[in-house]
Amino acid sequence: MTHLRQRMIEDMQLRGLSEKTQKIYVHAVQQLAEHYGKSPDKIGEEDIRQYFLYLKKIRQIAPSTIRVALGGIKFFYQKTLRRDLKTLDLVRPGQGKRLPVVLSTTEVRQILGHIRRLHYRVCLSTIYACGLRIQEGTHLRIEDIDSNRMLIHVRHTKGDKNRYVPLPQRILDILRRYWATHRHAVWLFPSRDRRGSIPETSTPISNRGVQRAFKAALLESQVKKEATVHTLRHSYATHLLEAGVSLRVIQAYLGHRSTSTTAIYTHLTRKNEALTVEAVNQTLEELWG
């Protein structure tokens, strides 16, 4: 590992960036260096300007990818090298945001009903019922379950900001029955060895395994949507909104920094769609008789 890369990683650690973000940012700077075939500290401002023009005009990559590249490169030059590059302030990746896929409650039941292995079904059910990210779900510890207050203490969160979410009674019952099948001292969802046994030194089940189980169940369920494990979180938020839970409360449950992030779910609720159609119908009725 080069000195510059090590310094950048340490700077990101000091800023509290997650390991996933660190890897993505380092990769973004590495791609810039490989594009010019030299160390990134030898790359000038005009080179960087031309690089982003190349990404936009020649490669035509998605705004989300440009956003990641900009974040990593900006961090490296502004925080690690202490260079104030005006070009980086000019780059605008564009919106490029699509509304997330949302499953109906029936579709959620269909998919979860096709999860074959118990540990994956329980984990994915918990992810949906508590609006968790996949990493938050797979890394749940026994101590995170507060059955007295009916809360789950969510750790391993994006931005390392822990939070509490409501624990539905049904999920508590399911978790208790599932834990009784393995009684691991630390993890709710411990990994298994090739024989299916759970050693005391077990780590949490892998995100990849959960993702594969979800994908297989989606295919078997014949739900015709481009859903992923994260879709369960979007669905949770939308279903809460449809049930009348306030946007502020949902924001806290999801761990969003801003209500503007949570507000996207207002565009996805059937109830809002129905109210809109009803208002339009009423207007036309008054207009046309």
CYANA upper distance limits for C-alpha pairs under 8 A (distance plus 0.5 A):
  1 MET  CA      5 ARG  CA      7.03
  1 MET  CA      6 GLN  CA      7.09
  2 THR  CA      6 GLN  CA      6.76
  3 HIS  CA      7 ARG  CA      6.58
  4 LEU  CA      8 MET  CA      6.64
  5 ARG  CA      9 ILE  CA      6.69
  5 ARG  CA     26 VAL  CA      7.72
  6 GLN  CA     10 GLU  CA      6.70
  7 ARG  CA     11 ASP  CA      6.65
  7 ARG  CA     80 THR  CA      7.41
  8 MET  CA     12 MET  CA      6.72
  8 MET  CA     26 VAL  CA      8.31
  8 MET  CA     76 PHE  CA      6.83
  8 MET  CA     80 THR  CA      6.16
  9 ILE  CA     13 GLN  CA      6.66
  9 ILE  CA     22 GLN  CA      7.06
  9 ILE  CA     26 VAL  CA      8.19
 10 GLU  CA     14 LEU  CA      6.71
 11 ASP  CA     15 ARG  CA      6.86
 11 ASP  CA     79 LYS  CA      7.93
 11 ASP  CA     80 THR  CA      7.17
 12 MET  CA     16 GLY  CA      6.79
 12 MET  CA     17 LEU  CA      5.98
 12 MET  CA     22 GLN  CA      7.04
 13 GLN  CA     17 LEU  CA      6.32
 13 GLN  CA     18 SER  CA      8.20
 16 GLY  CA    159 GLY  CA      7.44
 16 GLY  CA    160 ASP  CA      7.77
 17 LEU  CA     21 THR  CA      6.69
 17 LEU  CA     22 GLN  CA      6.99
 17 LEU  CA    159 GLY  CA      6.72
 17 LEU  CA    160 ASP  CA      8.39
 18 SER  CA     22 GLN  CA      6.72
 18 SER  CA    158 LYS  CA      7.43
 18 SER  CA    159 GLY  CA      6.75
 18 SER  CA    160 ASP  CA      7.64
 19 GLU  CA     23 LYS  CA      6.78
 20 LYS  CA     24 ILE  CA      6.84
 21 THR  CA     25 TYR  CA      6.55
 22 GLN  CA     26 VAL  CA      6.60
 23 LYS  CA     27 HIS  CA      6.60
 24 ILE  CA     28 ALA  CA      6.77
 24 ILE  CA     68 VAL  CA      7.91
 24 ILE  CA     72 GLY  CA      7.78
 25 TYR  CA     29 VAL  CA      7.00
 25 TYR  CA     68 VAL  CA      7.64
 25 TYR  CA     69 ALA  CA      7.55
 25 TYR  CA     71 GLY  CA      7.37
 25 TYR  CA     72 GLY  CA      4.42
 25 TYR  CA     73 ILE  CA      7.64
 25 TYR  CA     75 PHE  CA      8.48
 26 VAL  CA     30 GLN  CA      6.66
 26 VAL  CA     72 GLY  CA      7.09
 27 HIS  CA     31 GLN  CA      6.65
 27 HIS  CA     72 GLY  CA      8.48
 28 ALA  CA     32 LEU  CA      7.00
 28 ALA  CA     68 VAL  CA      7.79
 28 ALA  CA     69 ALA  CA      5.49
 28 ALA  CA     72 GLY  CA      6.13
 28 ALA  CA     73 ILE  CA      7.02
 29 VAL  CA     33 ALA  CA      6.80
 29 VAL  CA     40 PRO  CA      7.64
 29 VAL  CA     69 ALA  CA      7.99
 29 VAL  CA     72 GLY  CA      6.78
 29 VAL  CA     73 ILE  CA      6.02
 29 VAL  CA     76 PHE  CA      7.91
 30 GLN  CA     34 GLU  CA      6.62
 30 GLN  CA     40 PRO  CA      8.36
 31 GLN  CA     35 HIS  CA      6.56
 32 LEU  CA     36 TYR  CA      7.19
 32 LEU  CA     40 PRO  CA      7.62
 32 LEU  CA     51 TYR  CA      8.01
 33 ALA  CA     37 GLY  CA      6.20
 33 ALA  CA     38 LYS  CA      5.97
 33 ALA  CA     39 SER  CA      6.18
 33 ALA  CA     40 PRO  CA      5.63
 33 ALA  CA     43 ILE  CA      8.36
 34 GLU  CA     38 LYS  CA      7.27
 36 TYR  CA     43 ILE  CA      8.33
 38 LYS  CA     42 LYS  CA      7.25
 38 LYS  CA     43 ILE  CA      7.90
 39 SER  CA     43 ILE  CA      7.57
 41 ASP  CA     81 LEU  CA      8.14
 43 ILE  CA     47 ASP  CA      6.74
 43 ILE  CA     48 ILE  CA      7.70
 44 GLY  CA     48 ILE  CA      7.00
 45 GLU  CA     49 ARG  CA      6.78
 45 GLU  CA     85 LEU  CA      7.06
 45 GLU  CA     87 THR  CA      7.33
 46 GLU  CA     50 GLN  CA      6.69
 46 GLU  CA     87 THR  CA      8.49
 47 ASP  CA     51 TYR  CA      6.60
 48 ILE  CA     52 PHE  CA      6.94
 48 ILE  CA     87 THR  CA      8.13
 49 ARG  CA     53 LEU  CA      6.93
 49 ARG  CA     87 THR  CA      6.65
 49 ARG  CA     88 LEU  CA      8.27
 50 GLN  CA     54 TYR  CA      6.56
 51 TYR  CA     55 LEU  CA      6.79
 52 PHE  CA     56 LYS  CA      6.66
 52 PHE  CA     66 ILE  CA      8.41
 52 PHE  CA     91 VAL  CA      8.01
 53 LEU  CA     57 LYS  CA      6.22
 53 LEU  CA     58 ILE  CA      8.05
 54 TYR  CA     58 ILE  CA      5.52
 54 TYR  CA     59 ARG  CA      6.87
 54 TYR  CA     60 GLN  CA      8.46
 55 LEU  CA     59 ARG  CA      5.51
 55 LEU  CA     60 GLN  CA      6.33
 55 LEU  CA     61 ILE  CA      6.58
 55 LEU  CA     66 ILE  CA      7.85
 56 LYS  CA     60 GLN  CA      5.09
 56 LYS  CA     61 ILE  CA      6.64
 56 LYS  CA     66 ILE  CA      8.40
 61 ILE  CA     65 THR  CA      7.03
 61 ILE  CA     66 ILE  CA      7.44
 62 ALA  CA     66 ILE  CA      6.98
 62 ALA  CA     96 GLY  CA      7.87
 63 PRO  CA     67 ARG  CA      6.51
 63 PRO  CA     93 PRO  CA      5.33
 63 PRO  CA     94 GLY  CA      6.19
 63 PRO  CA     95 GLN  CA      7.25
 63 PRO  CA     96 GLY  CA      6.11
 64 SER  CA     68 VAL  CA      6.92
 64 SER  CA     93 PRO  CA      7.68
 64 SER  CA     96 GLY  CA      7.44
 64 SER  CA     97 LYS  CA      8.45
 65 THR  CA     69 ALA  CA      6.79
 66 ILE  CA     70 LEU  CA      6.48
 66 ILE  CA     93 PRO  CA      6.15
 67 ARG  CA     71 GLY  CA      6.64
 67 ARG  CA     93 PRO  CA      6.07
 68 VAL  CA     72 GLY  CA      6.79
 69 ALA  CA     73 ILE  CA      6.55
 70 LEU  CA     74 LYS  CA      6.19
 70 LEU  CA     88 LEU  CA      7.86
 70 LEU  CA     91 VAL  CA      8.20
 71 GLY  CA     75 PHE  CA      6.59
 72 GLY  CA     76 PHE  CA      6.77
 73 ILE  CA     77 TYR  CA      6.74
 74 LYS  CA     78 GLN  CA      6.22
 74 LYS  CA     79 LYS  CA      8.24
 74 LYS  CA     88 LEU  CA      7.04
 75 PHE  CA     79 LYS  CA      5.74
 75 PHE  CA     80 THR  CA      7.33
 76 PHE  CA     80 THR  CA      5.46
 76 PHE  CA     81 LEU  CA      6.80
 77 TYR  CA     81 LEU  CA      5.36
 77 TYR  CA     82 ARG  CA      6.52
 77 TYR  CA     83 ARG  CA      5.86
 77 TYR  CA     84 ASP  CA      7.90
 77 TYR  CA     85 LEU  CA      8.08
 78 GLN  CA     82 ARG  CA      5.19
 78 GLN  CA     83 ARG  CA      5.45
 78 GLN  CA     84 ASP  CA      6.31
 78 GLN  CA     85 LEU  CA      7.92
 79 LYS  CA     83 ARG  CA      8.12
 85 LEU  CA     89 ASP  CA      8.06
 86 LYS  CA     90 LEU  CA      7.41
 87 THR  CA     91 VAL  CA      7.31
 99 LEU  CA    264 ILE  CA      7.89
 99 LEU  CA    268 LEU  CA      8.45
100 PRO  CA    231 THR  CA      7.92
100 PRO  CA    234 HIS  CA      7.49
101 VAL  CA    225 LYS  CA      7.87
101 VAL  CA    226 GLU  CA      7.49
101 VAL  CA    227 ALA  CA      6.88
101 VAL  CA    231 THR  CA      6.68
101 VAL  CA    234 HIS  CA      7.84
101 VAL  CA    235 SER  CA      8.47
102 VAL  CA    227 ALA  CA      8.26
102 VAL  CA    231 THR  CA      6.61
102 VAL  CA    232 LEU  CA      8.11
102 VAL  CA    234 HIS  CA      6.50
102 VAL  CA    235 SER  CA      5.43
102 VAL  CA    238 THR  CA      8.01
102 VAL  CA    268 LEU  CA      8.00
103 LEU  CA    107 GLU  CA      6.15
103 LEU  CA    108 VAL  CA      6.61
103 LEU  CA    227 ALA  CA      8.42
103 LEU  CA    231 THR  CA      7.75
103 LEU  CA    232 LEU  CA      7.87
103 LEU  CA    235 SER  CA      6.03
104 SER  CA    108 VAL  CA      6.76
104 SER  CA    235 SER  CA      7.66
105 THR  CA    109 ARG  CA      6.81
105 THR  CA    239 HIS  CA      8.32
106 THR  CA    110 GLN  CA      6.71
107 GLU  CA    111 ILE  CA      6.70
107 GLU  CA    223 VAL  CA      7.21
108 VAL  CA    112 LEU  CA      6.61
108 VAL  CA    232 LEU  CA      8.12
109 ARG  CA    113 GLY  CA      6.28
110 GLN  CA    114 HIS  CA      7.21
110 GLN  CA    221 SER  CA      6.33
110 GLN  CA    223 VAL  CA      8.34
111 ILE  CA    115 ILE  CA      7.48
111 ILE  CA    214 PHE  CA      8.07
111 ILE  CA    217 ALA  CA      6.01
111 ILE  CA    218 LEU  CA      5.94
111 ILE  CA    220 GLU  CA      8.34
111 ILE  CA    221 SER  CA      5.97
111 ILE  CA    223 VAL  CA      8.08
112 LEU  CA    121 ARG  CA      6.77
112 LEU  CA    124 LEU  CA      7.83
112 LEU  CA    125 SER  CA      7.47
112 LEU  CA    214 PHE  CA      8.36
112 LEU  CA    217 ALA  CA      7.55
113 GLY  CA    121 ARG  CA      8.43
113 GLY  CA    217 ALA  CA      8.40
114 HIS  CA    217 ALA  CA      5.40
114 HIS  CA    218 LEU  CA      8.21
114 HIS  CA    220 GLU  CA      7.20
114 HIS  CA    221 SER  CA      6.95
115 ILE  CA    120 TYR  CA      7.30
115 ILE  CA    121 ARG  CA      5.84
115 ILE  CA    213 ALA  CA      6.95
115 ILE  CA    214 PHE  CA      7.42
115 ILE  CA    216 ALA  CA      8.32
115 ILE  CA    217 ALA  CA      5.90
116 ARG  CA    120 TYR  CA      8.21
116 ARG  CA    121 ARG  CA      7.63
116 ARG  CA    213 ALA  CA      8.38
116 ARG  CA    217 ALA  CA      8.43
117 ARG  CA    121 ARG  CA      6.78
118 LEU  CA    122 VAL  CA      6.58
119 HIS  CA    123 CYS  CA      6.56
119 HIS  CA    178 TYR  CA      8.14
119 HIS  CA    189 PHE  CA      7.22
120 TYR  CA    124 LEU  CA      6.51
120 TYR  CA    210 VAL  CA      6.50
120 TYR  CA    213 ALA  CA      7.29
121 ARG  CA    125 SER  CA      6.47
122 VAL  CA    126 THR  CA      6.65
122 VAL  CA    174 ILE  CA      7.71
122 VAL  CA    175 LEU  CA      7.69
122 VAL  CA    178 TYR  CA      8.00
123 CYS  CA    127 ILE  CA      6.74
123 CYS  CA    137 GLY  CA      7.05
123 CYS  CA    138 THR  CA      7.34
123 CYS  CA    189 PHE  CA      7.60
123 CYS  CA    210 VAL  CA      8.47
124 LEU  CA    128 TYR  CA      6.77
124 LEU  CA    137 GLY  CA      8.30
124 LEU  CA    210 VAL  CA      8.02
124 LEU  CA    214 PHE  CA      8.41
124 LEU  CA    229 VAL  CA      8.16
125 SER  CA    129 ALA  CA      6.53
125 SER  CA    171 ILE  CA      8.27
126 THR  CA    130 CYS  CA      6.45
126 THR  CA    132 LEU  CA      8.27
126 THR  CA    137 GLY  CA      7.53
126 THR  CA    171 ILE  CA      7.04
127 ILE  CA    131 GLY  CA      6.14
127 ILE  CA    132 LEU  CA      5.24
127 ILE  CA    133 ARG  CA      7.35
127 ILE  CA    134 ILE  CA      7.40
127 ILE  CA    137 GLY  CA      6.09
127 ILE  CA    232 LEU  CA      7.49
127 ILE  CA    233 ARG  CA      7.53
128 TYR  CA    132 LEU  CA      7.22
128 TYR  CA    232 LEU  CA      5.45
128 TYR  CA    233 ARG  CA      6.28
128 TYR  CA    235 SER  CA      8.11
128 TYR  CA    236 TYR  CA      6.45
129 ALA  CA    167 LEU  CA      8.50
129 ALA  CA    168 PRO  CA      7.77
129 ALA  CA    171 ILE  CA      7.80
129 ALA  CA    236 TYR  CA      7.28
130 CYS  CA    165 VAL  CA      6.99
130 CYS  CA    166 PRO  CA      7.30
130 CYS  CA    167 LEU  CA      7.32
130 CYS  CA    168 PRO  CA      8.42
130 CYS  CA    233 ARG  CA      8.46
130 CYS  CA    236 TYR  CA      7.94
131 GLY  CA    232 LEU  CA      7.59
131 GLY  CA    233 ARG  CA      4.99
131 GLY  CA    234 HIS  CA      8.07
131 GLY  CA    236 TYR  CA      5.98
131 GLY  CA    237 ALA  CA      7.37
131 GLY  CA    253 TYR  CA      7.88
131 GLY  CA    254 LEU  CA      6.91
132 LEU  CA    136 GLU  CA      6.33
132 LEU  CA    137 GLY  CA      6.44
132 LEU  CA    233 ARG  CA      6.46
132 LEU  CA    254 LEU  CA      7.78
133 ARG  CA    137 GLY  CA      6.84
133 ARG  CA    157 THR  CA      8.40
133 ARG  CA    230 HIS  CA      6.86
133 ARG  CA    233 ARG  CA      7.25
134 ILE  CA    138 THR  CA      6.71
134 ILE  CA    207 ASN  CA      7.07
134 ILE  CA    229 VAL  CA      7.37
134 ILE  CA    230 HIS  CA      7.39
135 GLN  CA    139 HIS  CA      6.56
135 GLN  CA    156 HIS  CA      7.30
135 GLN  CA    157 THR  CA      8.16
135 GLN  CA    207 ASN  CA      7.18
136 GLU  CA    140 LEU  CA      6.94
136 GLU  CA    154 VAL  CA      6.87
136 GLU  CA    155 ARG  CA      6.78
136 GLU  CA    156 HIS  CA      6.18
136 GLU  CA    157 THR  CA      6.73
138 THR  CA    189 PHE  CA      6.77
138 THR  CA    204 PRO  CA      6.58
138 THR  CA    205 ILE  CA      6.55
138 THR  CA    206 SER  CA      7.57
138 THR  CA    207 ASN  CA      7.24
139 HIS  CA    155 ARG  CA      8.40
139 HIS  CA    156 HIS  CA      7.85
139 HIS  CA    187 TRP  CA      7.57
139 HIS  CA    188 LEU  CA      8.23
139 HIS  CA    189 PHE  CA      7.83
139 HIS  CA    204 PRO  CA      6.27
139 HIS  CA    205 ILE  CA      8.36
140 LEU  CA    144 ASP  CA      6.94
140 LEU  CA    154 VAL  CA      7.90
140 LEU  CA    155 ARG  CA      8.12
140 LEU  CA    187 TRP  CA      6.78
140 LEU  CA    188 LEU  CA      6.29
140 LEU  CA    189 PHE  CA      7.65
141 ARG  CA    145 ILE  CA      7.95
141 ARG  CA    186 VAL  CA      6.10
141 ARG  CA    187 TRP  CA      5.03
141 ARG  CA    188 LEU  CA      5.87
142 ILE  CA    185 ALA  CA      7.82
142 ILE  CA    186 VAL  CA      6.21
142 ILE  CA    187 TRP  CA      6.35
142 ILE  CA    188 LEU  CA      6.15
143 GLU  CA    186 VAL  CA      8.19
144 ASP  CA    152 ILE  CA      6.09
144 ASP  CA    153 HIS  CA      5.27
144 ASP  CA    154 VAL  CA      7.49
145 ILE  CA    150 MET  CA      8.27
145 ILE  CA    151 LEU  CA      6.98
145 ILE  CA    152 ILE  CA      5.43
145 ILE  CA    153 HIS  CA      7.07
146 ASP  CA    150 MET  CA      6.12
146 ASP  CA    151 LEU  CA      5.67
146 ASP  CA    152 ILE  CA      6.44
146 ASP  CA    153 HIS  CA      7.98
147 SER  CA    151 LEU  CA      7.07
147 SER  CA    167 LEU  CA      8.34
147 SER  CA    172 LEU  CA      8.00
150 MET  CA    166 PRO  CA      6.64
150 MET  CA    167 LEU  CA      5.43
150 MET  CA    168 PRO  CA      7.62
150 MET  CA    169 GLN  CA      8.07
151 LEU  CA    164 TYR  CA      6.66
151 LEU  CA    165 VAL  CA      6.06
151 LEU  CA    166 PRO  CA      5.13
151 LEU  CA    167 LEU  CA      5.20
152 ILE  CA    164 TYR  CA      6.00
152 ILE  CA    165 VAL  CA      5.87
152 ILE  CA    166 PRO  CA      6.84
152 ILE  CA    167 LEU  CA      6.36
153 HIS  CA    162 ASN  CA      7.73
153 HIS  CA    163 ARG  CA      6.52
153 HIS  CA    164 TYR  CA      5.21
153 HIS  CA    165 VAL  CA      7.34
154 VAL  CA    162 ASN  CA      6.13
154 VAL  CA    163 ARG  CA      5.82
154 VAL  CA    164 TYR  CA      6.34
154 VAL  CA    165 VAL  CA      7.78
155 ARG  CA    160 ASP  CA      7.84
155 ARG  CA    161 LYS  CA      8.01
155 ARG  CA    162 ASN  CA      5.55
155 ARG  CA    163 ARG  CA      7.63
156 HIS  CA    160 ASP  CA      6.60
156 HIS  CA    162 ASN  CA      7.82
157 THR  CA    161 LYS  CA      6.35
157 THR  CA    162 ASN  CA      6.65
161 LYS  CA    255 GLY  CA      8.10
163 ARG  CA    252 ALA  CA      8.31
163 ARG  CA    253 TYR  CA      7.99
163 ARG  CA    255 GLY  CA      7.25
164 TYR  CA    253 TYR  CA      7.49
165 VAL  CA    253 TYR  CA      5.85
166 PRO  CA    253 TYR  CA      8.39
167 LEU  CA    171 ILE  CA      7.36
167 LEU  CA    172 LEU  CA      7.22
168 PRO  CA    172 LEU  CA      6.88
169 GLN  CA    173 ASP  CA      6.78
170 ARG  CA    174 ILE  CA      6.81
171 ILE  CA    175 LEU  CA      6.50
172 LEU  CA    176 ARG  CA      6.62
173 ASP  CA    177 ARG  CA      6.83
174 ILE  CA    178 TYR  CA      6.61
175 LEU  CA    179 TRP  CA      6.41
175 LEU  CA    188 LEU  CA      8.37
176 ARG  CA    180 ALA  CA      6.77
177 ARG  CA    181 THR  CA      7.47
178 TYR  CA    182 HIS  CA      7.91
179 TRP  CA    183 ARG  CA      5.78
179 TRP  CA    184 HIS  CA      7.84
179 TRP  CA    188 LEU  CA      6.99
182 HIS  CA    198 ILE  CA      7.79
184 HIS  CA    188 LEU  CA      7.63
184 HIS  CA    190 PRO  CA      7.67
184 HIS  CA    198 ILE  CA      8.33
184 HIS  CA    200 GLU  CA      7.34
185 ALA  CA    200 GLU  CA      8.04
187 TRP  CA    203 THR  CA      8.06
187 TRP  CA    204 PRO  CA      6.81
188 LEU  CA    204 PRO  CA      8.44
189 PHE  CA    204 PRO  CA      6.22
189 PHE  CA    205 ILE  CA      6.42
190 PRO  CA    198 ILE  CA      7.32
190 PRO  CA    202 SER  CA      6.33
190 PRO  CA    203 THR  CA      6.20
190 PRO  CA    204 PRO  CA      4.90
190 PRO  CA    205 ILE  CA      5.85
191 SER  CA    198 ILE  CA      6.94
191 SER  CA    202 SER  CA      6.19
191 SER  CA    203 THR  CA      6.08
191 SER  CA    204 PRO  CA      5.65
191 SER  CA    205 ILE  CA      4.70
191 SER  CA    206 SER  CA      7.72
192 ARG  CA    196 GLY  CA      5.67
192 ARG  CA    197 SER  CA      5.78
192 ARG  CA    198 ILE  CA      5.19
192 ARG  CA    199 PRO  CA      7.75
192 ARG  CA    202 SER  CA      7.55
192 ARG  CA    205 ILE  CA      8.05
193 ASP  CA    197 SER  CA      5.98
193 ASP  CA    198 ILE  CA      6.89
193 ASP  CA    199 PRO  CA      8.10
198 ILE  CA    202 SER  CA      6.78
205 ILE  CA    209 GLY  CA      7.71
205 ILE  CA    210 VAL  CA      8.26
206 SER  CA    210 VAL  CA      7.13
207 ASN  CA    211 GLN  CA      6.66
208 ARG  CA    212 ARG  CA      6.63
209 GLY  CA    213 ALA  CA      6.72
210 VAL  CA    214 PHE  CA      6.72
210 VAL  CA    229 VAL  CA      8.47
211 GLN  CA    215 LYS  CA      6.67
211 GLN  CA    228 THR  CA      7.88
211 GLN  CA    229 VAL  CA      6.76
212 ARG  CA    216 ALA  CA      6.68
213 ALA  CA    217 ALA  CA      6.72
214 PHE  CA    218 LEU  CA      6.56
214 PHE  CA    228 THR  CA      7.65
214 PHE  CA    229 VAL  CA      7.01
215 LYS  CA    219 LEU  CA      6.89
215 LYS  CA    228 THR  CA      7.54
216 ALA  CA    220 GLU  CA      6.85
217 ALA  CA    221 SER  CA      6.44
218 LEU  CA    222 GLN  CA      6.92
218 LEU  CA    223 VAL  CA      6.74
218 LEU  CA    227 ALA  CA      8.19
219 LEU  CA    223 VAL  CA      7.63
227 ALA  CA    231 THR  CA      6.07
228 THR  CA    232 LEU  CA      7.94
229 VAL  CA    233 ARG  CA      8.15
230 HIS  CA    234 HIS  CA      7.22
231 THR  CA    235 SER  CA      6.52
232 LEU  CA    236 TYR  CA      6.58
233 ARG  CA    237 ALA  CA      6.90
234 HIS  CA    238 THR  CA      6.77
234 HIS  CA    265 TYR  CA      8.27
235 SER  CA    239 HIS  CA      6.50
236 TYR  CA    240 LEU  CA      6.71
237 ALA  CA    241 LEU  CA      6.78
237 ALA  CA    250 ILE  CA      7.05
237 ALA  CA    254 LEU  CA      8.33
237 ALA  CA    265 TYR  CA      7.44
238 THR  CA    242 GLU  CA      6.70
238 THR  CA    265 TYR  CA      6.11
238 THR  CA    266 THR  CA      8.08
238 THR  CA    268 LEU  CA      7.15
238 THR  CA    269 THR  CA      6.52
239 HIS  CA    243 ALA  CA      6.69
239 HIS  CA    269 THR  CA      8.09
240 LEU  CA    244 GLY  CA      7.04
240 LEU  CA    245 VAL  CA      5.99
240 LEU  CA    250 ILE  CA      7.87
241 LEU  CA    245 VAL  CA      5.64
241 LEU  CA    246 SER  CA      7.17
241 LEU  CA    247 LEU  CA      7.58
241 LEU  CA    250 ILE  CA      8.21
241 LEU  CA    265 TYR  CA      8.05
241 LEU  CA    266 THR  CA      7.91
241 LEU  CA    269 THR  CA      7.71
242 GLU  CA    269 THR  CA      6.51
242 GLU  CA    270 ARG  CA      7.80
242 GLU  CA    271 LYS  CA      6.54
245 VAL  CA    249 VAL  CA      7.29
245 VAL  CA    250 ILE  CA      7.45
246 SER  CA    250 ILE  CA      6.90
247 LEU  CA    251 GLN  CA      6.53
247 LEU  CA    259 THR  CA      7.60
247 LEU  CA    262 THR  CA      7.38
247 LEU  CA    263 ALA  CA      7.49
248 ARG  CA    252 ALA  CA      6.94
248 ARG  CA    259 THR  CA      7.20
249 VAL  CA    253 TYR  CA      6.84
250 ILE  CA    254 LEU  CA      6.61
250 ILE  CA    262 THR  CA      7.84
251 GLN  CA    255 GLY  CA      6.48
251 GLN  CA    256 HIS  CA      5.79
251 GLN  CA    257 ARG  CA      8.12
251 GLN  CA    258 SER  CA      7.89
251 GLN  CA    259 THR  CA      6.63
251 GLN  CA    262 THR  CA      6.25
252 ALA  CA    256 HIS  CA      7.01
256 HIS  CA    261 THR  CA      7.16
256 HIS  CA    262 THR  CA      7.34
257 ARG  CA    261 THR  CA      8.20
258 SER  CA    262 THR  CA      7.61
259 THR  CA    263 ALA  CA      6.34
260 SER  CA    264 ILE  CA      7.61
263 ALA  CA    267 HIS  CA      8.28
264 ILE  CA    268 LEU  CA      7.87
265 TYR  CA    269 THR  CA      7.26
266 THR  CA    272 ASN  CA      7.72
267 HIS  CA    272 ASN  CA      7.96
268 LEU  CA    272 ASN  CA      8.32
268 LEU  CA    273 GLU  CA      8.46
269 THR  CA    273 GLU  CA      6.95
270 ARG  CA    274 ALA  CA      6.51
271 LYS  CA    275 LEU  CA      6.69
272 ASN  CA    276 THR  CA      6.60
273 GLU  CA    277 VAL  CA      6.70
274 ALA  CA    278 GLU  CA      6.53
275 LEU  CA    279 ALA  CA      6.64
276 THR  CA    280 VAL  CA      6.77
277 VAL  CA    281 ASN  CA      6.52
278 GLU  CA    282 GLN  CA      6.60
279 ALA  CA    283 THR  CA      6.74
280 VAL  CA    284 LEU  CA      6.73
281 ASN  CA    285 GLU  CA      6.49
282 GLN  CA    286 GLU  CA      6.72
283 THR  CA    287 LEU  CA      6.65
284 LEU  CA    288 TRP  CA      6.28
284 LEU  CA    289 GLY  CA      8.13
285 GLU  CA    289 GLY  CA      5.54
